[in-house]
């Protein structure tokens, strides 16, 4: 385990004497006199990977082992399953918070999927609009070339039934005829 203590302008690591220790408690102490402020703030560090309690051992686990199991595995259970595993009142607040987070996650996923559907639909509409403009321009070019050549002008209904490849081919043919005529 390694934690850092602040000194003016630099940090240095402090290593524990007993590497197997998994729960560390720090209190305020005057470094010159050694006097400890009792009943004030304590900082507890738990090395979570060192706790390997499994669900079967929970019934006989210490309070710290139970809390660590809850912290490490809450995402693996529904709120109801957690209430069954941890029926004591002291876990209720945490389980309620886990439930809220899970619900917010579900709502977020629902919101995200709705937003994605809206974006997909907007993209489809933009692409359809773009295709419509291109087809409209192609139809306009066909009619213009037909008028220049003195050909009968094809109706919009007939031109709309043509594929974009057919329209492109018709335009190419009409352009070729117009060039030959002007040459």
C-alpha positions as CSV (number, residue, x, y, z in Angstrom):
1,X,0.0,0.0,0.0
2,X,1.2,3.5,-0.7
3,X,-0.4,6.8,0.3
4,X,1.0,10.3,0.1
5,X,1.6,12.9,2.7
6,X,1.9,16.6,1.8
7,X,5.1,18.5,2.7
8,X,5.7,21.9,1.4
9,X,6.5,21.6,-2.3
10,X,7.0,17.9,-2.6
11,X,5.2,14.5,-2.0
12,X,6.8,11.3,-0.7
13,X,5.4,7.8,-0.3
14,X,4.8,6.2,3.1
15,X,4.9,2.4,3.2
16,X,3.2,0.4,5.9
17,X,5.3,-1.8,8.1
18,X,2.9,-4.7,7.8
19,X,2.0,-5.2,4.1
20,X,-0.6,-7.8,5.0
21,X,-2.6,-5.2,6.9
22,X,-5.7,-4.2,5.0
23,X,-7.3,-1.6,7.4
24,X,-5.4,1.4,8.3
25,X,-6.5,4.1,10.8
26,X,-4.9,7.5,10.9
27,X,-5.6,10.2,13.6
28,X,-4.4,13.7,14.2
29,X,-1.2,13.9,16.1
30,X,1.2,16.7,17.1
31,X,4.5,15.6,15.5
32,X,6.6,17.3,18.2
33,X,4.8,16.3,21.4
34,X,3.2,13.1,20.1
35,X,-0.1,14.3,21.6
36,X,-3.1,12.7,19.7
37,X,-6.4,14.5,19.3
38,X,-8.9,11.9,20.6
39,X,-12.5,11.8,19.4
40,X,-11.8,13.9,16.3
41,X,-11.4,13.1,12.7
42,X,-10.0,9.7,11.8
43,X,-9.1,8.6,8.3
44,X,-9.6,4.9,7.5
45,X,-8.0,3.3,4.5
46,X,-9.3,-0.1,3.4
47,X,-7.3,-2.0,0.8
48,X,-10.3,-3.4,-1.0
49,X,-8.4,-6.0,-3.1
50,X,-7.2,-7.7,0.1
51,X,-10.8,-8.5,1.1
52,X,-11.9,-11.7,-0.6
53,X,-15.2,-12.4,1.1
54,X,-17.7,-14.2,-1.0
55,X,-21.5,-14.3,-0.8
56,X,-21.5,-17.6,1.1
57,X,-19.2,-16.2,3.8
58,X,-21.2,-13.0,4.3
59,X,-23.3,-14.5,7.2
60,X,-20.1,-14.9,9.3
61,X,-18.2,-11.9,8.0
62,X,-17.0,-9.0,10.1
63,X,-18.7,-5.6,9.7
64,X,-15.8,-4.3,7.7
65,X,-15.8,-7.4,5.4
66,X,-19.5,-7.0,4.9
67,X,-19.2,-3.3,4.0
68,X,-16.3,-4.0,1.6
69,X,-18.3,-6.8,-0.1
70,X,-21.2,-4.3,-0.5
71,X,-18.9,-1.6,-1.9
72,X,-17.2,-4.0,-4.3
73,X,-20.2,-6.0,-5.5
74,X,-23.2,-3.7,-5.3
75,X,-23.4,-3.3,-9.1
76,X,-23.8,-7.1,-9.4
77,X,-27.1,-7.2,-7.5
78,X,-30.5,-5.5,-7.7
79,X,-31.6,-3.4,-4.8
80,X,-33.9,-6.1,-3.6
81,X,-31.1,-8.7,-3.6
82,X,-28.9,-6.3,-1.7
83,X,-31.7,-5.9,0.9
84,X,-31.8,-9.6,1.3
85,X,-28.1,-10.0,1.6
86,X,-27.8,-7.0,4.0
87,X,-31.0,-6.8,6.1
88,X,-29.5,-4.6,8.8
89,X,-30.7,-1.0,9.1
90,X,-27.1,0.4,8.7
91,X,-27.0,-0.7,5.1
92,X,-30.4,0.7,4.1
93,X,-29.1,4.2,3.2
94,X,-26.4,2.8,0.9
95,X,-28.7,0.3,-0.7
96,X,-31.3,3.1,-1.4
97,X,-28.5,5.1,-3.0
98,X,-27.4,2.2,-5.1
99,X,-31.1,1.8,-6.2
100,X,-31.2,5.5,-7.2
101,X,-28.0,5.1,-9.2
102,X,-29.4,2.0,-10.9
103,X,-32.6,3.8,-11.8
104,X,-30.8,6.8,-13.0
105,X,-28.6,4.6,-15.2
106,X,-31.7,2.9,-16.6
107,X,-33.3,6.3,-17.3
108,X,-30.1,7.5,-18.8
109,X,-29.9,4.6,-21.1
110,X,-33.5,5.1,-22.1
111,X,-32.8,8.8,-22.7
112,X,-29.7,8.0,-24.7
113,X,-31.6,5.5,-26.9
114,X,-34.3,8.1,-27.5
115,X,-31.7,10.7,-28.4
116,X,-30.1,8.3,-30.8
117,X,-33.4,7.5,-32.5
118,X,-34.0,11.3,-32.9
119,X,-30.6,11.8,-34.4
120,X,-31.0,8.8,-36.7
121,X,-34.3,10.1,-37.9
122,X,-32.9,13.6,-38.5
123,X,-30.1,12.0,-40.5
124,X,-32.5,9.9,-42.6
125,X,-34.6,13.0,-43.3
126,X,-31.5,15.0,-44.3
127,X,-30.3,12.2,-46.6
128,X,-33.8,11.9,-48.2
129,X,-33.9,15.7,-48.7
130,X,-30.5,15.6,-50.3
131,X,-31.5,12.7,-52.6
132,X,-34.7,14.6,-53.4
133,X,-32.8,17.7,-54.4
134,X,-30.4,15.7,-56.6
135,X,-33.3,14.0,-58.3
136,X,-35.0,17.4,-58.8
137,X,-31.9,18.8,-60.4
138,X,-31.5,15.8,-62.6
139,X,-35.2,16.0,-63.8
140,X,-34.7,19.7,-64.4
141,X,-31.6,19.0,-66.5
142,X,-33.4,16.4,-68.6
143,X,-36.2,18.8,-69.3
144,X,-33.8,21.6,-70.2
145,X,-31.8,19.4,-72.6
146,X,-35.0,18.1,-74.2
147,X,-36.3,21.7,-74.7
148,X,-32.9,22.7,-76.3
149,X,-33.0,19.7,-78.6
150,X,-36.7,20.3,-79.5
151,X,-37.7,16.9,-78.2
152,X,-41.0,16.4,-76.5
153,X,-40.6,17.1,-72.8
154,X,-41.1,14.1,-70.5
155,X,-43.6,14.5,-67.8
156,X,-42.6,14.8,-64.1
157,X,-44.4,11.6,-63.3
158,X,-42.5,9.6,-65.9
159,X,-39.1,11.1,-64.8
160,X,-39.9,10.5,-61.1
161,X,-40.3,6.8,-61.8
162,X,-36.8,6.5,-63.3
163,X,-33.9,5.5,-61.0
164,X,-31.0,7.8,-60.5
165,X,-28.9,5.7,-62.8
166,X,-31.5,6.0,-65.5
167,X,-31.7,9.7,-65.1
168,X,-27.9,10.0,-65.3
169,X,-27.8,7.9,-68.4
170,X,-30.6,10.0,-70.0
171,X,-28.7,13.2,-69.2
172,X,-25.5,11.8,-70.7
173,X,-27.3,10.8,-73.9
174,X,-29.0,14.2,-74.2
175,X,-25.7,16.0,-73.6
176,X,-24.0,14.0,-76.3
177,X,-26.8,14.7,-78.8
178,X,-26.6,18.4,-77.9
179,X,-22.8,18.5,-78.4
180,X,-23.1,16.7,-81.8
181,X,-25.8,19.1,-82.9
182,X,-23.7,22.2,-81.9
183,X,-20.5,20.9,-83.5
